[in-house]
Amino acid sequence: MTTRILTGITTTGTPHLGNYAGAIRPAIVASRAADADSFYFLADYHALIKCDDPLRIQRSRLEIAATWLASGLDTDRVTFYRQSDIPEITELTWLLTCVAAKGLLNRAHAYKASVDKNVEQGEDPDAGVTMGLFSYPVLMAADILMFNAHQVPVGRDQIQHVEMARDIGQRFNHLFGKGKEFFVMPQALIEESVATLPGLDGRKMSKSYDNTIPLFGSSKQLKAAVSSIVTDSRAPGEAKDPDNSHLFTLYQAFSTAAQKAEFRADLLGGLAWGEAKQRLFELLDNELGESRERYHALIERPADLEDILLAGAAKARKIATPFLGELREAVGLRSFRSDLQSTQSTKKKAVKGARFVSFREDDGSFRFRLLAADGEQLLLSKNFADGKTAGQVSKRLQDGSVLDVRVDGNGFAVWLDDEAVGQSPQFADTAACEQAVAQLRETLAPQPE
């Protein structure tokens, strides 16, 4: 079973070593799993909420795209694109805005934090709050729901946004689905074991603290940064405490188990801090050397990066464009030609209007419903382990073979190969049940040419 995973990358800064260890490296490793269908996008529309410097946003997009590709992201295996290259996302944002409750958005953490800060300072509660900040969760919901992602890796501060995407998607399904589930319900994926690296001063590595180690700077820059890591005053020959050493924490994030054990033993044995920093530099320089060369080659060929991202956008739009067409149809933004065809429909057309709707349960199993032309549910399938099996069963029900329908009380089941594969709802009485059986047979009967 394939799991679709979607990750957004904010484009407002230059990636550093902490970003690489905590997000980029594990995400790239996860994308290589055989059962993963991974979507990675540069969230450049989101960047506009936080940054009004066009040059910084443009440079950040370039650097982040080059960083992920240089670090080993395989664009043949994944879908890698810029958010701003998918116009369907902004249109979906508006469709979702029209069903998103203002009360839901009022509870968004970022908006509440801005309001609380204004109130504390005696300002108007909404001072400085843009509609971009307020509506941010709807844009994020569109990012996720457009591609029906099953899992969204996020930090704990972003869990609420995935939950809001679920709420908004469920509301849309309820209003316009008529039995069809347009959107699957995404799950937040929290990586508890993701590395949080200390910076030069021991605090979390962050541009906010100006304590970062450059990811793809020169060897000289890397060595200078490592040399400035704060250590204690223990002299050469004195035992060092690895468990309280920021330098050791950095080393173990990039070393093998054997290297880690050796480094720990040497620190306990009195290794000088200067020698320890040299070992960390050599380890990092060896880890990042080839990627650094690829990164600078990409930075020097921005046209090649553009081609890669546009190819990723074309790949993403093969999904987004037809899906948005379905959503437009659902909300009533339909061609007048389709309305004319609808008014001229015959009973045969009405019968053909019956449809199978597949969906995925929270436990990962797959099911389908058979809905009559008027939206009434005629049949609900059993749970299947994978979507392929569910699809094969629904196709067999439509191949024109004689149906094995077994009535039980005021309901019935459909059997294939001595197994009940679908169950009807319970009807008010025997007559209603018999009428439903007749409708089922008529719906699934082969249609004349």
Long-range contacts (C-beta under 8 A, 24 or more apart in sequence): 1-35, 1-364, 1-385, 1-386, 1-387, 2-35, 2-36, 2-37, 3-35, 3-36, 3-37, 3-150, 3-151, 4-37, 4-38, 4-39, 4-147, 4-148, 4-149, 4-150, 4-151, 5-30, 5-31, 5-36, 5-37, 5-38, 5-39, 5-149, 5-150, 5-151, 5-152, 5-153, 5-189, 6-38, 6-39, 6-40, 6-41, 6-143, 6-144, 6-147, 6-149, 6-151, 6-152, 6-186, 7-38, 7-39, 7-40, 7-41, 7-152, 7-153, 8-41, 8-43, 8-46, 8-83, 8-140, 8-143, 9-40, 9-41, 9-42, 9-43, 9-64, 9-68, 10-43, 10-46, 10-47, 10-50, 11-42, 11-43, 11-44, 11-46, 11-47, 11-57, 11-60, 11-61, 11-64, 12-47, 12-50, 12-51, 12-56, 12-57, 12-60, 13-60, 13-207, 14-59, 14-60, 14-63, 14-207, 14-214, 14-215, 15-63, 15-64, 15-67, 15-215, 16-205, 16-207, 16-212, 16-213, 16-214, 16-215, 17-197, 17-205, 17-212, 17-213, 17-214, 17-215, 17-250, 17-284, 18-196, 18-197, 18-199, 18-204, 18-205, 18-206, 18-212, 18-213, 19-215, 20-67, 20-71, 20-215, 21-195, 21-197, 21-253, 21-254, 22-194, 22-195, 22-196, 22-197, 23-194, 24-67, 24-68, 24-71, 25-71, 26-191, 26-194, 27-153, 28-68, 28-71, 28-72, 28-73, 30-153, 31-73, 31-74, 31-77, 31-78, 32-74, 32-77, 38-77, 38-78, 38-79, 39-78, 39-79, 39-81, 39-147, 39-149, 39-316, 40-68, 40-73, 40-78, 40-79, 40-80, 40-81, 41-80, 41-81, 41-82, 41-83, 41-86, 41-143, 41-316, 42-81, 42-82, 42-83, 42-309, 43-83, 43-143, 44-82, 44-83, 44-84, 45-83, 45-84, 45-89, 45-90, 45-139, 46-83, 46-136, 46-139, 46-140, 48-132, 49-130, 49-132, 49-133, 49-136, 62-299, 62-302, 62-305, 63-299, 65-298, 65-305, 65-308, 65-309, 66-295, 66-298, 66-299, 66-305, 67-215, 67-216, 67-295, 69-294, 69-298, 69-305, 69-308, 70-216, 70-291, 70-292, 70-294, 70-295, 70-298, 71-291, 72-291, 75-308, 75-311, 75-312, 79-312, 79-315, 79-316, 80-308, 80-309, 80-312, 81-309, 81-312, 81-313, 81-315, 81-316, 82-309, 82-312, 82-313, 83-143, 85-309, 85-310, 85-313, 85-316, 86-146, 86-313, 86-316, 86-317, 86-320, 88-146, 88-317, 88-320, 88-321, 88-323, 88-324, 89-139, 89-142, 89-143, 89-146, 89-320, 90-142, 91-324, 92-142, 92-145, 92-146, 92-324, 92-327, 93-135, 93-138, 93-139, 93-141, 93-142, 95-172, 95-327, 95-331, 96-138, 96-141, 96-142, 96-145, 96-168, 96-169, 96-172, 97-135, 97-138, 99-168, 99-171, 99-172, 99-175, 100-137, 100-138, 100-141, 100-168, 100-171, 101-171, 104-137, 104-164, 104-167, 104-168, 105-134, 105-135, 105-137, 105-138, 105-164, 107-160, 108-134, 108-136, 108-137, 108-160, 108-161, 108-164, 109-157, 109-160, 110-136, 111-136, 136-161, 137-161, 137-164, 137-165, 138-168, 140-164, 140-165, 141-165, 141-168, 141-169, 144-186, 145-169, 145-183, 145-186, 146-319, 146-320, 146-323, 146-324, 147-316, 147-319, 147-320, 148-183, 148-184, 149-184, 149-186, 150-184, 150-186, 150-187, 150-360, 151-186, 151-187, 151-188, 151-189, 152-186, 152-187, 152-188, 152-189, 153-189, 153-190, 153-191, 154-188, 154-189, 154-190, 155-190, 156-190, 158-188, 159-188, 159-190, 162-186, 162-187, 162-188, 163-188, 176-327, 176-330, 176-331, 177-330, 178-371, 178-375, 179-357, 179-369, 179-371, 179-375, 179-377, 180-330, 180-355, 180-357, 180-371, 181-357, 181-359, 182-326, 182-327, 182-330, 184-359, 184-360, 185-362, 195-253, 197-249, 197-250, 197-253, 198-246, 198-249, 198-250, 199-246, 200-225, 200-228, 200-229, 200-230, 201-230, 202-230, 202-246, 213-250, 213-284, 215-288, 216-288, 216-291, 216-292, 216-295, 216-296, 219-285, 222-281, 222-284, 222-285, 222-288, 223-281, 223-285, 226-277, 226-280, 226-281, 226-284, 227-277, 227-281, 229-277, 229-280, 231-273, 231-276, 231-277, 234-273, 235-272, 236-270, 236-271, 236-272, 236-273, 236-274, 236-275, 237-270, 237-272, 238-270, 239-267, 239-268, 239-269, 239-270, 240-267, 240-268, 240-270, 240-271, 240-273, 240-276, 241-267, 242-267, 242-268, 247-273, 247-276, 247-277, 247-280, 250-280, 251-276, 251-279, 251-280, 251-283, 254-283, 254-284, 254-287, 255-283, 259-283, 348-447, 348-448, 351-442, 351-443, 351-447, 352-447, 354-378, 354-443, 356-394, 356-397, 356-398, 358-387, 358-390, 358-391, 358-394, 360-387, 366-390, 368-393, 368-394, 370-394, 370-397, 370-422, 370-440, 370-443, 370-444, 372-439, 372-443, 377-425, 378-424, 378-436, 378-439, 378-440, 378-443, 379-414, 379-422, 379-423, 379-424, 379-440, 380-422, 380-423, 380-424, 380-425, 381-421, 381-422, 382-420, 382-421, 382-422, 382-423, 393-421, 397-421, 397-422, 397-444, 398-444, 400-444, 400-445, 400-446, 403-440, 403-441, 403-444, 405-437, 405-440, 405-441, 407-433, 407-434, 407-437, 409-433, 412-436, 412-437, 412-440, 414-440
